[in-house]
Amino acid sequence: MRRPRLFWRLYATYLIIVILCTAAVGFYAVRSVRDFYYDQTERELQARGALIREQLVTAMDVDSPQQLEDLLRRLGEASGTRITLIAADRPEAARGKVLADSDSDPATMENHADRKEFLLALLGRPARTIHFSDTLGEDMMYVAIPVREDGRITTVLRTAMPLTRMNDALGVLYGSIAVSALVVAVIAAAIGFYVSRRISGQMRAIKAGAERLAAGDFSHKLFVPQVEEFAVVAESINRMAEELDDKLRTLTHERNEREAVLSSMVEGVLAVDIDERVIAVNAAAARLLDTDPAAAEGKSIQEVVRNPDLQHVVAQTLGGHRPVEADIVMRVGAEERNLQANGTLLHGDDDGSDVGAVVVLNDVTRLKRLEAVRRDFVANVSHELKTPVTSIKGFAETLEDGALDDPEAARRFVRIIAGQADRLNSIIEDLLALSTLEQSGDSPLLQLEEADLCDVVAVALEVCGPKAEAKSIELREDCPGCLLARVSPPLLEQAVVNLIDNATKYSAEGSAVVVTIEERGDEVVVSVADEGQGVAREHLPRLFERFYRVDKARSRDLGGTGLGLAIVKHVAQIHGGRVSVDSVVGRGSTFRIHLPRG
């Protein structure tokens, strides 16, 4: 339902009052003027009647009715008044008979015994009435005056005047009064319109200011009107706006500080109320839990995170009085995250009652992975070192137990010990190389220079040439020309040598190994393709891990340490690049080093 505006309430009320007052004053004025005219006319008729009555006292003795009529006619014409003489003290049959009239023939006039003015005059005082005259056919004012002879009323002298001229004059006067009243009403209405609009305008200004304050614009100050009531309201709203502005500034400052602290935290922070509904989630927690902070607020923890372990931590924290610590495994798509959760209760500021709980989440996935890598590395190193050490120890004990007396067996055992020592040395050298690469990657002192990759590959092919010739494997280079890139030539050469050496080891005799250098967008790619037995798809993601072997027995027989591809990966990474591999079982493999240009 639409509410009426203040302006229309004020103006409509004012207009009704103006109309009522103007109508009342106009009505009173019209009545007063009309009564004044009537009273004035009555006094004139009474005065004329008194003068005429004195003249009739002597004329009443005349026996001739004609002379009496002539007298009344002359007096009527002279005074502009109709004069009628009516019998009063006559036999009952003759009472009310018109004896003479200034305007009409008495013989044709009806008896006036029932006329009101006549009856009132018989009571001994002048009487006034207004009614329609059948004789003259118009409204008349009659004044009847009793005429006495010897103390008794013998006749009634009636003077009359038509009201036509008086009504015309009153009509003009009424029109003037109506116009004046209308003008006054219009002026008063205009003044009321201005005053109402001014008052409602001040209220609209206060309303508009209040709406701006409600929208958050606390810098806006309301205009203070001159009217005391409005001024009090405006000043109160201005003071309230200042206080709200101060409080909001303080709250905003505190909120910004809190959000800055929470957003800068590496740890995830999740706060819930006593009903397990989310109060706040910082950016780190949203990332760890794979949720939207804005969408999560106000929802239950069960809706936001569908992880029973985390839900249990929240419930356990809210239900107890001690901090809760737990390890949680979160699955976000195909990724698995290990989180360490620490929950504690939130207490209110006023009475210290429990209002919720806060859970701090630490992402320990990388630590878990590093720990797993460390365990695997230690196990793999131990296993790789144990094999040659065991062999060396076993053959040495065999020599000590009497094999030295057999020169042929002794030489064979010594060759095996030397081979195992070389293998042990290769493992140690590769481990040292990996350690050096990791240190170089973390150090800003790595020296890169602009070098022709075709020259680097050519040197690597020369290094691997003898082994390839021993297996009748053809080494080919596909280089379109001079391709320059910022690299460390020795490190890149070592990586390419490792790839060519691997390709040579796992290729059949008489096959070919092709090294290709090409530009692909903003990268330079060095590819080593062989025609060996290939690698199954499930092994490809782990080929570049340390000590990872597809066929462990064959790898050891070929003299591999299990660290060659890991070294290639680290060389690519310290150059800001990456590695990739494609392989089809039975058709060969292609290993690539992707290096950024420039």
C-alpha positions as CSV (number, residue, x, y, z in Angstrom):
1,M,0.0,0.0,0.0
2,R,1.4,3.4,-1.0
3,R,1.8,5.8,1.8
4,P,0.7,9.4,1.4
5,R,3.4,12.0,1.3
6,L,3.8,14.6,4.0
7,F,3.4,17.4,1.5
8,W,-0.1,16.2,0.5
9,R,-1.1,15.6,4.1
10,L,-0.1,19.2,5.1
11,Y,-1.4,20.9,2.0
12,A,-4.7,19.0,1.9
13,T,-5.3,19.8,5.5
14,Y,-4.4,23.4,5.0
15,L,-6.5,23.7,1.9
16,I,-9.6,22.2,3.6
17,I,-9.2,24.6,6.5
18,V,-8.8,27.6,4.1
19,I,-11.9,26.5,2.1
20,L,-14.0,26.0,5.3
21,C,-12.9,29.3,6.8
22,T,-13.4,31.2,3.5
23,A,-16.8,29.6,3.1
24,A,-17.8,30.3,6.7
25,V,-16.6,33.9,6.4
26,G,-18.3,34.4,3.1
27,F,-21.5,32.9,4.3
28,Y,-21.5,35.1,7.4
29,A,-20.7,38.1,5.3
30,V,-23.6,37.4,2.9
31,R,-26.0,36.8,5.7
32,S,-24.9,40.0,7.5
33,V,-25.2,42.1,4.3
34,R,-28.5,40.7,3.5
35,D,-29.8,41.2,7.1
36,F,-28.4,44.7,7.0
37,Y,-30.2,45.5,3.7
38,Y,-33.4,43.9,5.0
39,D,-33.2,45.8,8.3
40,Q,-32.5,49.1,6.5
41,T,-35.4,48.6,4.1
42,E,-37.7,47.7,7.0
43,R,-36.7,50.9,8.8
44,E,-37.3,52.9,5.7
45,L,-40.7,51.3,5.2
46,Q,-41.6,51.9,8.9
47,A,-40.5,55.6,8.5
48,R,-42.5,56.0,5.4
49,G,-45.5,54.2,7.0
50,A,-45.3,56.5,10.0
51,L,-45.4,59.6,7.8
52,I,-48.2,58.2,5.7
53,R,-50.2,57.3,8.8
54,E,-50.2,60.9,10.0
55,Q,-51.6,62.0,6.8
56,L,-54.2,59.2,6.8
57,V,-55.6,60.3,10.2
58,T,-57.4,63.3,8.6
59,A,-58.2,61.4,5.4
60,M,-60.0,58.6,7.3
61,D,-62.9,61.0,8.0
62,V,-63.6,61.4,4.3
63,D,-66.5,59.3,3.2
64,S,-65.4,59.0,-0.4
65,P,-63.3,55.9,-0.9
66,Q,-62.1,57.4,-4.2
67,Q,-60.4,60.3,-2.5
68,L,-58.7,57.9,-0.1
69,E,-57.4,55.8,-3.1
70,D,-56.2,58.9,-4.8
71,L,-54.3,60.0,-1.7
72,L,-52.6,56.6,-1.4
73,R,-51.7,56.6,-5.1
74,R,-50.1,60.1,-4.8
75,L,-48.2,59.1,-1.7
76,G,-47.1,55.9,-3.2
77,E,-45.8,57.5,-6.4
78,A,-44.0,60.2,-4.4
79,S,-42.3,57.7,-2.0
80,G,-41.8,54.8,-4.5
81,T,-43.7,52.6,-2.1
82,R,-46.8,50.5,-2.4
83,I,-49.3,51.5,0.2
84,T,-52.2,49.4,1.3
85,L,-54.9,50.2,3.8
86,I,-56.6,47.2,5.3
87,A,-59.7,47.2,7.6
88,A,-59.2,45.9,11.1
89,D,-62.0,47.0,13.4
90,R,-65.0,46.1,11.2
91,P,-67.5,43.4,11.3
92,E,-65.9,40.0,11.1
93,A,-67.0,39.6,7.6
94,A,-65.2,42.8,6.6
95,R,-62.0,42.3,8.6
96,G,-59.0,42.1,6.2
97,K,-60.8,43.9,3.5
98,V,-58.5,46.1,1.4
99,L,-59.9,49.7,1.8
100,A,-57.4,51.3,-0.6
101,D,-54.2,50.5,-2.5
102,S,-51.7,52.7,-4.3
103,D,-51.1,50.2,-7.1
104,S,-54.3,48.1,-7.5
105,D,-58.0,48.3,-7.4
106,P,-59.2,47.3,-4.0
107,A,-62.3,45.7,-5.5
108,T,-60.2,43.2,-7.3
109,M,-58.0,42.3,-4.4
110,E,-58.6,39.4,-2.1
111,N,-59.2,39.6,1.6
112,H,-56.0,40.0,3.6
113,A,-57.2,38.7,6.9
114,D,-54.9,35.7,6.7
115,R,-51.8,37.6,5.8
116,K,-49.0,37.2,8.4
117,E,-48.0,40.8,8.6
118,F,-51.7,41.8,9.1
119,L,-52.2,39.3,11.9
120,L,-49.0,40.4,13.6
121,A,-49.9,44.1,13.3
122,L,-53.2,43.4,15.1
123,L,-51.1,42.5,18.1
124,G,-50.2,46.2,18.4
125,R,-46.7,46.4,16.9
126,P,-45.2,46.9,13.4
127,A,-44.6,43.6,11.6
128,R,-42.3,42.7,8.7
129,T,-42.8,39.8,6.3
130,I,-41.4,38.9,2.9
131,H,-43.5,36.9,0.4
132,F,-44.7,36.7,-3.2
133,S,-47.3,39.2,-4.2
134,D,-50.0,37.6,-6.4
135,T,-51.2,41.0,-7.4
136,L,-47.9,42.4,-8.6
137,G,-46.3,39.0,-9.4
138,E,-43.0,39.6,-7.6
139,D,-41.3,39.2,-4.1
140,M,-42.1,42.1,-1.8
141,M,-41.2,43.2,1.7
142,Y,-44.2,44.2,3.7
143,V,-44.3,46.3,6.9
144,A,-47.6,46.5,8.6
145,I,-48.3,49.3,11.0
146,P,-51.4,49.4,13.2
147,V,-53.5,52.6,13.0
148,R,-55.4,53.4,16.2
149,E,-58.4,55.5,16.9
150,D,-59.4,56.1,20.4
151,G,-56.9,53.5,21.5
152,R,-58.1,50.7,19.4
153,I,-56.8,49.4,16.1
154,T,-59.2,50.3,13.4
155,T,-57.0,49.8,10.3
156,V,-53.6,48.4,9.3
157,L,-51.4,50.5,7.1
158,R,-49.1,48.3,5.1
159,T,-46.1,49.6,3.1
160,A,-44.3,47.4,0.7
161,M,-41.3,47.6,-1.6
162,P,-40.3,45.1,-4.3
163,L,-37.1,43.1,-3.6
164,T,-36.1,42.9,-7.2
165,R,-33.8,45.9,-7.0
166,M,-32.6,44.9,-3.6
167,N,-31.8,41.4,-4.7
168,D,-30.0,42.8,-7.8
169,A,-27.9,44.9,-5.5
170,L,-27.3,42.0,-3.2
171,G,-26.4,39.8,-6.1
172,V,-23.7,42.3,-7.2
173,L,-22.5,42.4,-3.6
174,Y,-22.6,38.7,-3.3
175,G,-20.5,38.4,-6.4
176,S,-18.0,40.9,-5.0
177,I,-17.8,38.9,-1.7
178,A,-17.4,35.6,-3.6
179,V,-14.6,37.0,-5.8
180,S,-12.9,38.5,-2.8
181,A,-13.3,35.2,-0.9
182,L,-12.0,33.3,-3.9
183,V,-9.0,35.6,-4.2
184,V,-8.3,35.3,-0.5
185,A,-8.6,31.5,-0.8
186,V,-6.3,31.3,-3.8
187,I,-3.7,33.5,-2.0
188,A,-4.0,31.4,1.2
189,A,-3.8,28.2,-0.9
190,A,-0.6,29.5,-2.6
191,I,0.8,30.4,0.8
192,G,-0.1,27.0,2.1
193,F,1.4,25.3,-0.9
194,Y,4.7,27.2,-0.4
195,V,4.7,26.5,3.4
196,S,3.8,22.8,2.9
197,R,6.3,22.4,0.2
198,R,9.0,24.1,2.3
199,I,8.2,21.9,5.3
200,S,8.1,18.7,3.2
201,G,11.2,19.8,1.3
202,Q,13.1,20.0,4.6
203,M,11.8,16.5,5.5
204,R,12.8,15.3,2.0
205,A,16.3,16.7,2.6
206,I,16.5,14.9,5.9
207,K,15.2,11.7,4.3
208,A,17.7,11.9,1.4
209,G,20.5,12.5,3.9
210,A,19.4,9.6,6.0
211,E,19.3,7.4,2.9
212,R,22.9,8.4,2.1
213,L,23.9,7.6,5.6
214,A,22.2,4.3,5.4
215,A,24.1,3.6,2.1
216,G,27.4,4.2,4.0
217,D,28.2,7.8,3.1
218,F,28.9,9.1,6.6
219,S,30.8,12.1,5.3
220,H,27.5,13.7,4.2
221,K,26.1,16.2,6.7
222,L,22.4,17.0,6.8
223,F,21.3,20.6,6.4
224,V,20.0,22.0,9.7
225,P,16.7,23.8,9.1
226,Q,15.5,26.8,11.2
227,V,12.5,25.0,12.5
228,E,13.4,23.7,16.0
229,E,11.9,20.2,15.6
230,F,13.5,19.6,12.3
231,A,16.8,21.1,13.5
232,V,16.8,18.7,16.5
233,V,16.2,15.7,14.2
234,A,18.9,16.8,11.7
235,E,21.5,17.5,14.4
236,S,20.8,14.1,16.0
237,I,21.2,12.3,12.7
238,N,24.5,14.2,12.1
239,R,25.8,13.2,15.5
240,M,24.8,9.6,15.0
241,A,26.5,9.6,11.6
242,E,29.8,10.9,13.2
243,E,29.7,8.2,15.9
244,L,28.9,5.5,13.3
245,D,31.7,6.7,11.1
246,D,34.2,6.6,13.9
247,K,33.0,3.1,14.9
248,L,33.0,1.8,11.4
249,R,36.5,3.2,10.8
250,T,37.7,1.5,13.9
251,L,36.0,-1.8,12.9
252,T,37.2,-1.5,9.3
253,H,40.8,-0.9,10.5
254,E,40.6,-3.9,12.9
255,R,39.1,-6.0,10.2
256,N,41.7,-5.0,7.6
257,E,44.4,-5.8,10.1
258,R,42.9,-9.2,10.9
259,E,42.4,-10.0,7.2
260,A,45.9,-8.9,6.4
261,V,47.3,-11.1,9.1
262,L,45.1,-14.1,8.0
263,S,45.7,-13.6,4.3
264,S,49.5,-13.4,4.8
265,M,49.6,-16.6,6.9
266,V,50.9,-19.6,5.2
267,E,48.8,-21.7,7.5
268,G,45.2,-22.2,6.8
269,V,42.7,-20.8,9.3
270,L,39.1,-22.1,9.6
271,A,36.8,-20.6,12.2
272,V,33.3,-22.1,13.0
273,D,30.6,-21.1,15.5
274,I,29.1,-23.3,18.1
275,D,26.7,-24.8,15.5
276,E,29.6,-25.8,13.3
277,R,28.8,-23.1,10.8
278,V,31.8,-21.4,9.1
279,I,32.6,-17.9,10.3
280,A,35.8,-17.2,8.4
281,V,38.2,-18.9,6.0
282,N,41.5,-17.3,5.0
283,A,43.0,-17.7,1.6
284,A,45.4,-20.4,2.6
285,A,42.6,-22.6,4.1
286,A,40.4,-22.0,1.0
287,R,43.2,-23.2,-1.2
288,L,43.9,-26.2,0.9
289,L,40.2,-27.2,1.2
290,D,39.4,-26.2,-2.4
291,T,36.6,-23.9,-1.5
292,D,35.5,-20.3,-2.0
293,P,35.8,-18.2,1.1
294,A,32.7,-16.0,0.3
295,A,30.5,-19.0,-0.5
296,A,31.7,-21.0,2.5
297,E,30.7,-18.4,5.2
298,G,27.5,-19.2,6.9
299,K,27.4,-22.8,5.8
300,S,27.9,-25.8,7.9
301,I,31.3,-27.5,7.9
302,Q,29.7,-30.6,6.4
303,E,28.5,-28.6,3.4
304,V,31.9,-26.9,2.9
305,V,34.3,-29.8,3.4
306,R,33.3,-33.3,2.7
307,N,36.1,-34.9,4.8
308,P,35.1,-37.0,7.8
309,D,38.5,-36.5,9.5
310,L,38.3,-32.7,9.4
311,Q,34.6,-32.8,10.5
312,H,35.7,-35.0,13.4
313,V,38.4,-32.5,14.4
314,V,35.9,-29.7,14.5
315,A,33.3,-31.7,16.5
316,Q,36.0,-32.9,18.9
317,T,37.3,-29.3,19.4
318,L,33.8,-28.0,20.1
319,G,33.0,-30.9,22.4
320,G,36.1,-30.7,24.5
321,H,38.2,-28.2,26.5
322,R,41.6,-29.2,25.2
323,P,43.4,-28.4,22.0
324,V,43.0,-31.1,19.3
325,E,45.8,-32.2,17.0
326,A,45.3,-34.6,14.0
327,D,46.7,-35.5,10.6
328,I,44.3,-35.3,7.7
329,V,44.5,-36.5,4.2
330,M,42.6,-34.3,1.7
331,R,41.9,-35.3,-1.9
332,V,41.5,-32.4,-4.3
333,G,40.8,-33.9,-7.7
334,A,43.7,-36.3,-8.4
335,E,46.0,-34.6,-5.9
336,E,46.4,-35.9,-2.4
337,R,47.3,-33.4,0.4
338,N,48.6,-34.2,3.8
339,L,47.4,-31.6,6.4
340,Q,48.2,-31.2,10.0
341,A,45.2,-29.8,11.9
342,N,45.3,-28.0,15.3
343,G,41.9,-27.1,16.8
344,T,41.2,-24.9,19.8
345,L,38.1,-23.2,21.3
346,L,37.0,-19.6,20.7
347,H,35.8,-17.7,23.7
348,G,33.5,-14.6,23.9
349,D,34.8,-11.2,24.9
350,D,32.1,-10.5,27.5
351,D,31.5,-13.6,29.6
352,G,34.2,-15.9,28.3
353,S,31.7,-18.5,27.1
354,D,32.5,-20.8,24.1
355,V,31.4,-19.2,20.8
356,G,33.1,-21.5,18.4
357,A,36.3,-23.1,17.4
358,V,39.3,-22.3,15.2
359,V,41.3,-24.9,13.3
360,V,44.8,-24.1,11.9
361,L,45.8,-26.2,9.0
362,N,49.4,-26.8,7.9
363,D,50.2,-28.3,4.5
364,V,52.8,-31.0,5.2
365,T,52.5,-32.6,1.8
366,R,55.9,-31.5,0.7
367,L,57.5,-32.6,4.0
368,K,55.8,-36.0,3.7
369,R,57.0,-36.3,0.1
370,L,60.6,-35.2,1.0
371,E,60.5,-37.6,3.9
372,A,59.4,-40.4,1.5
373,V,62.0,-39.4,-1.0
374,R,64.7,-39.4,1.7
375,R,63.6,-42.8,2.8
376,D,63.6,-44.1,-0.7
377,F,66.9,-42.5,-1.5
378,V,68.6,-43.9,1.6
379,A,67.1,-47.4,0.8
380,N,68.1,-47.1,-2.9
381,V,71.6,-45.9,-2.1
382,S,72.0,-48.5,0.5
383,H,70.8,-51.2,-1.9
384,E,72.9,-49.9,-4.8
385,L,76.1,-49.6,-2.7
386,K,75.5,-52.9,-0.9
387,T,75.6,-55.0,-4.2
388,P,79.1,-54.0,-5.2
389,V,80.4,-53.9,-1.6
390,T,79.0,-57.4,-1.1
391,S,80.6,-58.6,-4.3
392,I,84.0,-57.1,-3.4
393,K,83.9,-58.5,0.1
394,G,82.8,-62.0,-1.1
395,F,85.5,-62.3,-3.8
396,A,88.1,-60.9,-1.4
397,E,87.2,-63.5,1.2
398,T,87.4,-66.2,-1.6
399,L,90.9,-65.0,-2.5
400,E,91.9,-65.0,1.2
401,D,90.5,-68.5,1.6
402,G,92.9,-70.0,-0.9
403,A,91.9,-68.7,-4.4
404,L,95.2,-66.9,-4.5
405,D,96.9,-70.2,-5.0
406,D,95.0,-70.6,-8.3
407,P,96.5,-67.8,-10.6
408,E,93.7,-68.1,-13.2
409,A,90.9,-67.9,-10.6
410,A,92.7,-65.2,-8.8
411,R,93.0,-63.0,-11.9
412,R,89.3,-63.5,-12.7
413,F,88.3,-62.6,-9.1
414,V,90.5,-59.5,-9.2
415,R,88.9,-58.4,-12.4
416,I,85.4,-58.8,-10.8
417,I,86.5,-56.9,-7.8
418,A,87.9,-54.1,-10.0
419,G,84.7,-54.0,-12.0
420,Q,82.6,-53.7,-8.8
421,A,84.9,-51.0,-7.6
422,D,84.4,-49.1,-10.9
423,R,80.6,-49.6,-10.4
424,L,80.9,-48.3,-6.9
425,N,82.9,-45.3,-8.1
426,S,80.3,-44.6,-10.8
427,I,77.5,-44.5,-8.3
428,I,79.5,-42.2,-6.0
429,E,80.4,-39.9,-8.9
430,D,76.8,-39.7,-10.0
431,L,75.7,-38.9,-6.5
432,L,78.3,-36.2,-6.3
433,A,77.2,-34.9,-9.6
434,L,73.6,-34.7,-8.5
435,S,74.6,-33.0,-5.3
436,T,76.6,-30.5,-7.3
437,L,73.7,-29.8,-9.7
438,E,71.3,-29.2,-6.8
439,Q,73.7,-26.8,-5.2
440,S,74.2,-25.1,-8.6
441,G,70.5,-24.8,-9.1
442,D,70.1,-23.0,-5.8
443,S,73.1,-20.8,-6.3
444,P,72.9,-17.5,-8.3
445,L,76.5,-17.9,-9.3
446,L,75.8,-20.5,-12.1
447,Q,77.5,-19.2,-15.2
448,L,75.4,-19.3,-18.3
449,E,76.8,-18.2,-21.7
450,E,75.5,-18.0,-25.2
451,A,76.6,-21.1,-27.0
452,D,75.8,-23.0,-30.2
453,L,73.8,-26.1,-29.2
454,C,75.0,-27.9,-32.4
455,D,78.5,-27.7,-31.1
456,V,77.5,-29.0,-27.7
457,V,75.7,-32.0,-29.2
458,A,78.7,-32.7,-31.6
459,V,81.0,-32.9,-28.6
460,A,78.6,-35.3,-26.8
461,L,78.4,-37.5,-29.9
462,E,82.2,-37.7,-30.0
463,V,82.3,-38.8,-26.4
464,C,79.8,-41.6,-27.0
465,G,81.2,-42.6,-30.3
466,P,83.4,-45.5,-29.1
467,K,80.6,-47.3,-27.2
468,A,78.3,-46.9,-30.2
469,E,80.9,-48.3,-32.6
470,A,81.4,-51.3,-30.3
471,K,77.7,-52.2,-30.8
472,S,77.6,-51.1,-34.5
473,I,75.1,-48.3,-33.6
474,E,74.9,-45.3,-35.9
475,L,74.9,-41.9,-34.2
476,R,73.3,-39.2,-36.3
477,E,72.9,-35.4,-35.7
478,D,70.1,-33.4,-37.2
479,C,70.9,-29.7,-36.7
480,P,69.5,-27.1,-39.1
481,G,72.3,-24.6,-38.5
482,C,73.5,-22.4,-35.7
483,L,71.1,-22.4,-32.8
484,L,72.2,-20.1,-29.9
485,A,71.0,-20.4,-26.3
486,R,72.2,-19.3,-22.9
487,V,73.4,-22.5,-21.3
488,S,76.3,-24.0,-19.3
489,P,78.0,-26.0,-22.1
490,P,79.6,-28.6,-19.7
491,L,76.4,-29.4,-17.9
492,L,74.3,-29.6,-21.0
493,E,77.0,-31.8,-22.6
494,Q,76.8,-34.1,-19.6
495,A,73.0,-34.4,-19.9
496,V,73.2,-35.1,-23.7
497,V,75.9,-37.7,-23.1
498,N,73.7,-39.4,-20.5
499,L,70.8,-39.6,-22.9
500,I,73.0,-40.9,-25.8
501,D,74.6,-43.4,-23.5
502,N,71.2,-44.7,-22.3
503,A,70.0,-44.9,-25.9
504,T,73.1,-46.9,-26.9
505,K,72.8,-49.3,-24.0
506,Y,69.2,-50.2,-24.6
507,S,69.4,-50.3,-28.5
508,A,70.0,-53.4,-30.5
509,E,73.2,-53.8,-32.5
510,G,73.1,-52.3,-36.0
511,S,70.3,-49.7,-35.0
512,A,70.6,-45.9,-35.0
513,V,70.4,-43.1,-32.5
514,V,69.4,-39.7,-33.8
515,V,70.0,-36.4,-31.9
516,T,67.8,-33.6,-33.2
517,I,67.9,-29.9,-32.4
518,E,64.9,-27.7,-33.3
519,E,63.1,-24.6,-32.4
520,R,59.5,-24.8,-31.0
521,G,58.0,-21.4,-30.3
522,D,60.0,-19.9,-27.4
523,E,61.9,-23.1,-26.7
524,V,64.9,-25.0,-28.1
525,V,64.4,-28.8,-27.9
526,V,67.2,-31.3,-27.9
527,S,65.8,-34.8,-28.7
528,V,67.5,-38.2,-28.5
529,A,65.6,-40.9,-30.3
530,D,66.5,-44.6,-30.3
531,E,65.1,-47.8,-31.9
532,G,65.3,-49.9,-28.7
533,Q,62.8,-51.9,-26.9
534,G,60.9,-48.9,-25.5
535,V,59.3,-48.3,-22.1
536,A,55.7,-49.2,-21.0
537,R,53.4,-46.2,-20.4
538,E,53.0,-46.8,-16.7
539,H,56.8,-46.3,-16.1
540,L,57.1,-43.0,-18.0
541,P,56.0,-40.6,-15.1
542,R,58.8,-42.1,-12.9
543,L,61.7,-42.5,-15.3
544,F,63.5,-39.4,-14.1
545,E,63.4,-40.4,-10.4
546,R,66.7,-41.4,-8.7
547,F,67.5,-45.1,-8.9
548,Y,64.2,-45.9,-10.7
549,R,64.7,-48.8,-13.0
550,V,62.3,-50.4,-15.4
551,D,64.3,-53.7,-15.5
552,K,66.6,-53.7,-12.5
553,A,68.5,-56.9,-13.4
554,R,69.2,-55.7,-17.0
555,S,70.1,-52.2,-15.9
556,R,72.8,-53.5,-13.5
557,D,74.1,-55.9,-16.1
558,L,74.5,-52.9,-18.5
559,G,76.3,-51.0,-15.8
560,G,73.7,-48.4,-15.1
561,T,73.6,-46.5,-11.8
562,G,69.9,-45.5,-12.0
563,L,71.0,-41.8,-11.7
564,G,71.6,-40.8,-15.3
565,L,68.1,-39.5,-16.1
566,A,67.8,-37.8,-12.7
567,I,71.0,-35.9,-13.7
568,V,69.4,-34.9,-17.0
569,K,66.3,-33.6,-15.3
570,H,68.3,-31.5,-12.9
571,V,70.4,-30.0,-15.7
572,A,67.3,-29.0,-17.5
573,Q,65.8,-27.5,-14.4
574,I,68.8,-25.3,-13.5
575,H,68.6,-23.9,-17.1
576,G,64.9,-23.0,-16.5
577,G,63.7,-25.8,-18.7
578,R,62.1,-29.2,-18.4
579,V,62.3,-32.8,-19.7
580,S,59.8,-35.0,-21.5
581,V,59.7,-38.6,-23.0
582,D,57.7,-40.5,-25.5
583,S,58.0,-44.2,-25.8
584,V,56.3,-47.1,-27.5
585,V,57.2,-50.7,-26.5
586,G,59.0,-52.5,-29.3
587,R,59.5,-49.3,-31.3
588,G,61.9,-47.2,-29.2
589,S,61.9,-44.0,-27.1
590,T,62.5,-40.3,-27.6
591,F,63.9,-38.3,-24.7
592,R,63.8,-34.4,-24.9
593,I,65.4,-31.5,-23.1
594,H,63.3,-28.3,-23.4
595,L,65.4,-25.1,-23.0
596,P,64.1,-21.5,-23.0
597,R,65.4,-19.3,-25.7
598,G,67.4,-16.2,-24.9
